[in-house]
Amino acid sequence: MADALAAGGELTDEAWRAALLAVPRHLFVPCTAWADPDDAPGYLIDRENDPDTWLKAAYADHAIITQFDDGATKITEGPGRYTSSLSAPGVVVDFLELLDADSHDRVLEIGTGPGWTAGLLSHRVGAEGVTSVEIDQEVHATAVANLASAGRRPYLVLGDGVRGWPGNAPYDRVHVTCGVREVPYEWVRQTRAGGVIALPWMPRYEPGYQLRLSVSSDGAASGNFTGFAGYMLLRSQRAASPPTFDGEFRYRSAEIAPVTIFAAGYGADVAVAGMIPDLAVSVDREDDYQAWLWAGDSKAYVSGSQVAEAGARGLWGEVERAFLRWVGWGSPELSRFGLCVMPGGQYVWVDSRDNPVRMPGR
């Protein structure tokens, strides 16, 4: 597994290779779990009935789902909503290298899950320097047992990661293993100046992004987006269900076809997310780039050149204006954008934290 990750470019730091070898992933895989390859349907793995398939999945570069529906659906009953997992090794290594923790750093982890990343961090910085917080009691208990079997004993907390864990602060690094829409300022408050927070930022609009924030002496945290990331959301920030798309709509032709906007790339996506932070979207790329959008009491549906909008706001019109603003900037790519987190909230910026991304009139 380590060799494959190195060959693929995810693993570049020999210290993390040593951690992978010292903390075997299979020790954190339940007897029954749901393997979730990126390029194939998910499938049940069962150590007792098919140990070879189980072990192969444990070291494959894909996620292994360990909980459905917060424990309400048994793994053996087939897929439900994914609510806890062992992330794919390549994704794990990407974030650990982004975190750039060094020996003797104090690390706060948000989302222990089965415990594998807490074990890897414990090997890298020493177990006494790792505090890991898990909100789910059953998942927390499993992590305690898994880490003990691996000979790793970080400080494990059953609690809500939104609040961090001030008892062991300040931290040099914060490692976040769940998607975040609004970055809790407590994480910034509990990180020393010069410290780093690595997290998957998951806005309401379009995909998620790897984000590396650096905490400055003025109490803000800011940093660039470094790539794509897709994670289960922090429980308190899970998305509400989409509204029903029926009722009275206003109909018009689109000025810009959805395929033009949704195929423009991550730079366009994050610019729109920054300008319209309350906008949620669901896109069907398999069928002419149909899109459903909603924010507050407003909603819209667009397909091809046809737009239907309801509520006080014309949501597709807002997306078109935001997209044209991004084009007017010269269509900057994702790496030029970043996020700044302050006591009063957060905002997306382009090129510098002094240049917030905003829609005119907002």
N, C-alpha and C positions, 0 to 999 in steps of 0.2 A: 504493500500500500504506500509506504513512504517513498519507495523508488518511483512508483507511478506518479505520485504528487510532485516529486522533484522533476521528473521528465516533462510533466505538463506545465511547469512553471509556477505552481501554487506554493511549493515548498522550496524556499531559498536559504533559510536560516538553519544551520546545523544544530543549534540549541533546541529548535522545535522538532527536528528529526529525532534527537535524543529523547525528547519527551514522548513522542509517538511510540518509540520502541520500549520505553519504560512503563507506559501506562496503557496496556493492551485494550483495544476498543471492545473486544468481545466480552470483557468482564462487565460491561455496562449495557449489554443487549439482553432483554428479558428472554425467558424460555420461549414465549410466543410473542411475536411482534409483526408489524406490517412494513415490509420493504417497499420503498417508494422511488424507483428509478426515474430519472428525468425523461428517458426516451422509451418507456414501456409501461404497461399497466402495473399497478401495485399488486403485491401478493403476500400471503401469509407465510411466515417462516416459523418453524416449530423444531426446537432443538431435540426433543425426545423422538419425534417421528421421522425427522429428516435432518440429522445433524450436519451433513455435508453442505446442504443448501443454506442452513442457518449460519454456519461458519463463513461460507463464501460471502453471504450478504453482510456479515459483520465487518468485513474488510473491503467491501465494494465502495466506490465513491458516490454513494447516494444516501439520502436520509432514511432512517429507520423510525417509524412512528411507534411510539410506546403508549400513547393514550388517545382515545377518541372521546369527544364530547365531555371533557372534564371528568372522565371516568364513568359516565353514564352508559356508554356502549362498550361491550367487551370487544377486545381485539379480535377474538375468534368469530365474532358476528359480522366481520367485514367492515369496510371503511365508513367512518362517520366524519365529523369535522375533526381535523387534526388539532390537538391541543397540547401535546408534549412529544418531543422526539429527540433522537440523536441526530444532529445535523450532519449533512454530508461532510466527509473529512476534508475535501478541498475547500469548502466554504469555511469550515472551522479554522483551517490553517490560514486562509486569507485574512480572517479577522484577527487571529492571534499575531500574525506578522504586522498587521496594521496597528495593533495595540502597542507593539514594540516594548513589552515588559522585559525588565532586566533582573538579574539576581538581586534579591533583597528589596525589590519594589513591594509596596503594599497595594494589593489589588482588591477592588470590589467587583463582584460578578452579580449581575441582575439576571436571574433565571437559572437555577442550578440544573433543572431537568434531570436526566439520569445520572449526572455527575461527572461525565467524561472530561468536559473542558475544565471543571474545577480541579480534576486530577492532573491534567496537563499543566495548568497554571501552578499547581502545587509543586510539581517537579521542577518547573522553570524558576520559580522565585522562592520556594520554600513554603510548606503548608502553613506555617505560622503567619505568613504574609497574605493569605487568601481568605477573604470573607465572601461567601456566596449565599444569596437570598432566593428562596423559592416560596411561592404563594400557596401551592397545592400541598396539602398535608400528606397525601399518599405518595406523590412524586418526591417530596422531601424525604420521607422515610426510606423510600427505595434508594435515593442518592446516598443517604447515610450508610446503608448496607453495602452498596456497590463500592463506595470509596474505601470502606473498611476492608473489603475483600481485596482491593488493589493496594492496600498498605498506605493509603493517603488520608490524612485527617485535617483538612482545612476547617475553618470555622464556618459551620453551616447554620443558617438562620431560617426559621419558618416565619415568613412575614411578607408584606407587600413591598415589592422592589421599588415601587414609585417613591417610597420614602427613603430608599437607600438603607444604610445602617450607620447612623452617626456614632455609635459606640466605639467603632474601630477607626473612625476618620482621624486625620485626613488621609486620603489615598493618593497614590502616584498614578494609578491607572484604574479605569472603570471599563469592564468588559460586559457588553449587553448582548444577551442571546435571544432577545425577542424583538419584534418590530415595534417601532415607536413613531407615533404621529407628532405628539408634542413632547419635547425632551423635558423631563421633570427638572426644575432648577435645583432640587435637593442634590442631584448627582453632581452638578457644578459646584454647589456650596461645599460638598464633602470632598472635593478634589483640590489638592494644593496647587498653587500657581505653578505653571509649567507642566502640570499633569495632563494626561490624555484620556479622552472618552471615545471608545470605538463602538459604533452601534449601527444597526440597520434602520435607516429613516424611511418610513412607509407613509407617504402622504395619502390623502384621500383620492387624489387624481393620479392615475396611472401607476407605474411600478415603484419598487423600493430601491434604495441606494445605500452603498457603503459610505459611511461618514466617519471622519476622524476629526474630533474637536480637540483643540488645545485651550487650556484654561489660562487666562491672563490675569495680571495683578489687579485689574479693575473689576474683577468678578464676573466677566463675561467669558463664554466659551465659543470659539469660532474655528471653522475649518472647512476644507474642500470635500466635495463628493469624489469618490475614487472609483466607483463602478456600480454595477447592478447588485441588488440583494433582495431576496424574497423570504420573509420570515413570518411565523405566527405572531400575531399582535399581542402586546402587553394586554393583560386581561381587562384592565380598566379603560383601555382605549380601543377595544374591539369595535369594528364598524357596525352601525345600525343596519338593519335589513333595508334593502331598497324599497322605495314606495311602490304602490301599484301604478302602472302607467295606463290609466284610463281616465275618463272625464272630459272636460272641455279643454281643447288645445287650440292654439293659434298656429296656423300653417303658413310656411313660406319656403322659398328655395334657399339652399345654403350658398353663401358667398364663397366658401372654401369647402371642398369635399372632405369628409372625414378621413379618407385614406391619405390625403396630403398632410394632415395634422398628425395623425397617429403613427404614420410611418416616417416622420421627420427625425426621430431619434431622441435619445435621453436628454439632450440639451433643451429641445423644445418642451419635452414633458416636464422637466423640473422648473422651467421658466413659467409655464402655465400654472403649475402647482404653487409656485411662490406668489404669483399675482392673484390667484383665486384660491386661497387656502381652505375655504369651507366647501369647495366643490368636490363631489364624489363622482366617479365614473365607472361604468362597466362596458368593456369593448369586446365585440365579437369579431375577431380578425378573419375568421373562416368564411364569413358571409358578407362580403362587400363592406367590411368595416362599419357595421352597425354599432351605435353607441347609445347608452342610456346615461343621463346625467341628472344629479339632484343636489340641491342645497336649500336648507330651510324648507319653505313651503313651495319652492319652485322645482320644476323638473322639465326635462327635454328628452326627445328621442330624435336621432338623426340617422339616415341611411341614404347613401348616394347623395343626391342633390335635394332630398326632402327633409325638412325640419318641422318638428311639432314641439311647441313650447307651452308651458302652463305655469301660472303663478306670477308674482310681481316682477321676476327677473327673466330676461331672455338669455338662458344659460349658454346656448350654442353661440349666440352673438358675443358673449363675454369671452368664450374660448377663441373665437375667430380674432377678436381684437388683441387678446394676449398673444396669440401666435404671430400676428403681424408685427407686434411690438418686438418679439424675439427676432423675426426676420430683419426688422429695421436696425437691430443691434449688430447685424452681420452674422446671424445664426450661430452664436457661440455654442461650443460643445460642452458636455457635462463637466469636464474638469475645470472649467472657468467659474463654475457655480459653487456656492457653499452655503452654510447655515450659521447663524449667530444666535446664541441662547443667552438671554439676560434675565434679571429678576422679573421684568414685566412681560416676558414672552419670547418669541423667536421670530426670525425672518430669514428668507432666502436672499442671498446677495450674488452679484456677478462681479468677478475680478477682485473685489475688495469688500470687507465688511462695512466700509463706508459708502457702499453703493447698493443700497437695498433694491430688490426687485419689487416694484409696485405697479399696479394698474393705475393709469391716470384717473384722477377723481376720487381715489380711495384713500 
